[in-house]
Amino acid sequence: MDRVSSSEEPPTAKTSSIFIYPIKSCRGISVSQASISLTGFRWDRQWLVVNSKGRAYTQRVEPKLALVEVELPKDAFTEGWEPTKSSYLVVRAPGMDDLNVCLGKQCAKADGVSVWEWSSSALDEGDEASKWFSTYLGKPSRLVRFNAVSETRAVDPKFAPGFKVMFSDRGSLDALNELLKEPVPINRFRPNCSILVKGCEPFSEDLWKELKINMFKFQGVKLCFRCKMHQQSIRRMGLLALNLMKPLKEFRSDKVLHPNKKQQGKVYFGQNLVCQESLTEGKGKTISVGDCVYVFSKASSAAEAVA
């Protein structure tokens, strides 16, 4: 691993976009800033849509979630903001009236909620939200919220959903779009939450192991393995189907990046990061579009990057 810079030197890049996904597997929100909490960025993946057994739906099994839009109060992304009884999460979908979920109400506890390897309790958003999602999906469903008071979300390197942030640079996205008939935005890759930067060479983020954004330290854990959900969900919904996997395989497969390692037929785009400051409490933890990115250490080659 090479030491490459200090915060006294010019920045390697600057943040150009930040995306938050309040309801897992639904559409995200582009924000100008995001506060760092003990569970990652505030409001990211705070809600789940679950079936009658409490198991979370994903786009793999419920592709209609790809059309669900969410909106939070504009001030919700400023540091220190707290919801009131007049603050709402607004949920929209084709053919449905808007669902307004009060952010300041008391919710009943729902036991037996699970997503991937995590299983515990959550907060049930009530019968109105349940009826809305049940009608939209055509099966019994409920909307539940992460119980930040009593639960924690471990960051497990074995599972991509465990990572707090997906990180990529604009040049990498541009390089991919040059191979496509129609360009795709970064949210096509369905990150947990996403930081997009600009000002560096395409895919240079593959090598970044220790970096700082604003005053916060991030650790590059491993390259982000891309599943087929981002194209399957769109194809099954009858929307524009773009085969992203084929061009990615040409220059982003494990065969290309790690030819001397065991091949698993995977392709990679972006880097999974963990913010060290998210493990501690405190004020002033906000990342904004335009913040400088400093890289302190990186792998010496793509072959040494962890995947």
Summary of the structure (lengths in Angstrom):
residues: 307
radius of gyration: 19.5
end to end distance: 15.4
largest distance: 57.6
contacts: 949
relative contact order: 0.20
helix: 21%
strand: 34%
